[in-house]
Amino acid sequence: MKILVTGGLGFIGSNFIRLIFPTHTIVNIDKMGIGSNPANLTWLKDPGYKFVKGDIRDGEIVKSILPDIDVVINFAAETHVDRSIKDPSSFIDNNILGTLSLLEAERKSTHEIKHIQVSTDETYGTCLNEPFKETDILDPSNPYSASKAAADLLCKSYFRTYGLDVIITRCTNNFGPNQFPEKLIPKTIIRAINNLKIPIYGSGQNIRDWIYVEDHCSAIELLTKTGESGEVYNISSGNECSNLSLCERTLDILKKPRNLIQLVADRPGHDMRYSLDSSKIRSLGWKPKYSFKEALKSTVEWYIANPEWWNPITTPEVLSEAPWK
């Protein structure tokens, strides 16, 4: 199987390539924007892997790649909620128009291509009761999640209107090696290593379900083989905990004092809880392989051991000693 991975220099995309190579032939297209890091795949030098520096919004580049592609897995996206609040336009542009470009190229292809749209639990909005099922309505709360929801609906429309082989996945919060330093877990680790305060929004009681990145990737790999066209699949591990508890656990592993935690003003549109029912994909034989406790510990240890990876891409905001804004 020949797979086009979009955004393959990013966190989840690079971990996916690491998981499936060399079982499959890979083409990786990445514009090398925020969150992309060539260091994620420096180990991969093989004729079965090809890197294309390019933007998926460029239909001509996408068209030139597709002739011998069997599956497109769209990881490429702007993903940081805080950035989307400051500048929504780039999220609309990249997440929606980028997806449109891929779908259009696939629609015009001379052969059938499976499209897997990697989305997020945030499209459902905050969870007040039972975990969300795939049939629940989308109710995004911020520009990032709204852009992902719009891309999901676009994919659905191309399945219904044009008969494209489209699958949508919605996953909970990922963590693991190679995650961009602005994200919560790596930011907590890096700031704690430097004995800086750890900012947490609001009361810290916002709940997220955390999944180790390789478990997410294995679910996507399964769907390339057994996923049903036109369907949505939730992916979750059942590791729900508050942001405050997560940071406390991380500091405990680092043997750093919990008083490094600093509660700061909440951000606009901050969802209280995300929770997914993933029984649908579990019925296909998938389940998480890694325990949350051990995966968090190994992730912390990876960041401790690899400062040469995160130092060059750590933004000034991550290491700022000024009061968090």
N, C-alpha and C positions, 0 to 999 in steps of 0.2 A: 504494500500500500504506500502511495506517495502522498504526503501530507504537507499542506501549506499552513505554517504557523505564523499568524500575524502578531507582532509585538513579542517576538521570541527572545529578545534581549532583556525583557522585563522579568519581574519576580516569578509570576506563575508560569509564563511562557517558557522561560529558560529551565525551570524545574520540570515542566512537561517534556521538553526535548530531552533532558537528562534521563527521564524515566523510560521513554519509548525508543531511544536510539541505542543500538542500530537495528532494532526489529523492523523499523520503517524507514523509508527514505524521506528526508526532511528538506523543505525549502522554508527559510525563515526570512520574512520581510519585516523590517523595523526601521522607522525614521530616526531612531536614536534621539528621542525627545526626553522629557523628564521621566525618570523611572527606569530608563533603559541603561544598560551597562554592558559593554563588550566583554568585560572581565568575567561575566557570568558563564561564558561559553568558550573561553580561551583554550580549554582542554580539548575542544572538539575540532579535530583536523582530519577529515575523512571525505572521500569522494561521494559518500552517501548523504552528505550535508552541504547545503548551499546557502550562503547568506546574501540577501539582496538589501542594500540600503535604499529604502524608498518609503513613500507615504501611501497608505492604502486609499487615500482620497484621489490619487492619481490613477484614473481608470486605465490608461495605456500601460502603465507598469503592471497592474494587476492582470490585465488581459494577456500580456506577454508571458506571464508565469503559468497561467491556468491550463494550457493545452494538455499536459500529462498529469494533472493533479486529481486525486480521487476524493480527498477530504480537505476542506478549509476549516480551520479552528481559529475563531476570531477572539484572541486575547487583547488585541490592540485597543487601548482606551485611556483616556484621562480618568484617573480614579480617586484623586484626593479631595475629600469633601470640603475641607477648608479652602483649598484653591478654587473650587467651584463656586463657593460663596463670594470670593473676592473677584473672580472673573468667569462668569458663566459662559461667555461666548465661545471660548476655546473648547469647552466640553460639548456644547451643541455641535460645533463644527467638526470636531474629531470623532465623537462617539456616534452621532447620527449620520453625518455625511460620509464618514469612513465606512460604516456598515452599508449604506446605500450603494457606495461604489463597488463593494464586494458583491452584493446581491445582483447588481446590474450586470457585472462581468460574468457571474455565474449563470444568470438568465440567458445571456447571449452566447454562452459556450455551446460547442457542438456535441458535448457529452455531459452526462449527468454528474454533478458534483454534490457531495454531502456537505452541508454548511452547519457547523456547530457554533452557536452564538453563546459566548461565555458572559453571563450576566451576573446579577447580584441579588441577595435577599433584600437589599434596600429598596428595590422597586415596589415592594408590598407596603412600605411605610412601617410605622410602629405597630408592634404586636401587643394587643391588649388582653387576648384570651388564649385560645388554643393555637399551637403552631400553624403557620400558614401552609395551606395546600396549594398545589399548582393551579387550581381552579379559582382561587381567591382573586379579588380585584386588585389592580395595581393602584397604589396611592402614595407616590413618592413625595418626600418632604423637602428635598434640596435639589439644586440644579444638576448635581452629578447623577443622583438616582433618577431624576426626571429624564435626563438624556439617555440613560440605560433603558428605562422603561419604553421610551420612544423607539429606540433601536429594536427592542423585543417585538413591539407591535409591528414595526416595519417588516421584520422577519416573518411574523405570522401572516402578514398580508401577501408576501411573496410566495408562501406555501399555498395559500388559498387561491390567489389569483393566477399564479404562473405554474403552480405545481412543483416548486423547488423543494428539494429534499433538505428541510431545515429542522434542526433541533435546537432548543433553547435550554441552557442550564442556569440555575440560580443557586449560588453557593453562599454559605456563611463566611465570616471573617477568616482569612487565611493567615498563617504564620509559618516561619521556617527560615532557612538560610537564604541569603541573597535578597532579602526584602529591603526596599528603599528606606533609608534612615528616617524619613519624615513620618513613617507609619508608627502606630502606638508602641508595639513591642520593641522594635529596634531602637526607637527614640528613647524609650525608657532605659534600655540596656546601656546605650551610648552615654546618655546624660548621667546615669548612675555611676558608670565607670569613671566619669569626670567629676563626680561628687556635686552635680548640679541638681537643682530642684526638678521634680517630675510633675509637670502640669497636668491636671485632670479637670475636664469640664464639669461645671455644676457641682452636684453632690457626689459624683463618682458612681452613682447607683445605676447608670445606664447599662443594660445587659446585652451582651453579644454572645453568640455561639462560635467557638473557635475550632478550626479544623487545620490539621497539619497539611501543608501544601501538597505533599506527595499523595495523601489520601484523596484530595480534590483531583489531582492529576490522574490517578488511577480510575476514578469515576468517569472522567472524560474519555479516557482510553477505552473503557468498556462500552461507552455510548457510540464510539466510532464503529463498533461491531454489532451491537444489539439494540441501539436506540431506535425508536420508531419515529418516522418522519412526521413533522407537524406537532410533536409533543414537547412539553416542558418537563424538566426533571429538577426537583429540588435536591441539593446536596448538603448534608449537614452531619455533624458528628455527635450532637447532644451534649457538648461541653459548654453549657451556658454559665456565665459568671459576670459579675459587675466589673466595670473598668477599674474600680478601686481595688477589688479583690485580685484582679489580674496583675496590676502593678505591684501589689503587696507580695504576691507569689514570686514575681520576677525579682524583686529586691531581696527576698529571702534566699533565692538561689544564689544571688550575687553576694550574699552576706553583707548587704548594705542596710542602713537603718530606714525604717518605714517613714520616719519623719522627713525624709526627702520629698515625700508626696506633698504637692501644693494644689489645693482646690482653687480653680480660677473661674471667672465668669463663664456661664454656659454659652454655647454657640447657637445662632438662630436655627430653628427647625431641627433641633436635636432629637432624634427618635429615642424613645425610652427603652425599647426592647426589640430585638430581632430574634425570630424563632421559626424554624422550618420543619415541616413534616417530610422526611425523606424516604418514607416507606415505599414510594413508587420505584425509585432506583434500587432500593434494597431488595425488592422483589425480583430484580434481574440478577442478583447474586453479589452485589457490591456491599461492602461494609468497611468502616475505617479499620486500618491496620495498627495505627499508633495510638498509644494512650496519651492523654493530654499532659499528664504530669511528666512523663519521660520525654515527650516531644518538646515541651517548653524548656526543660533542662538542657537538652541537646542543642536547642536553638540558642539559648544564652551562651553555652560553651562555644558554639560556632562563632558568635560575634566577639567573644573574648579572644579567640584564637586567630581571628582574621581582621585586625584593624587595617591592614594594607588594602583590604577590599572596601571598607566603608569610609575610611578617612578621606579619600579623594572626592567622594560624592556627597559628603555630609554638608548640608547647607548651613550658612551662618545662623539661621533661626534655630536649628537643632541644638547648637552648642551655645546659644546666647545666654549670657549671665544676667541679662536684664529681666525685669518682671515680665512674665508671660502675658502676651496680649491675645 
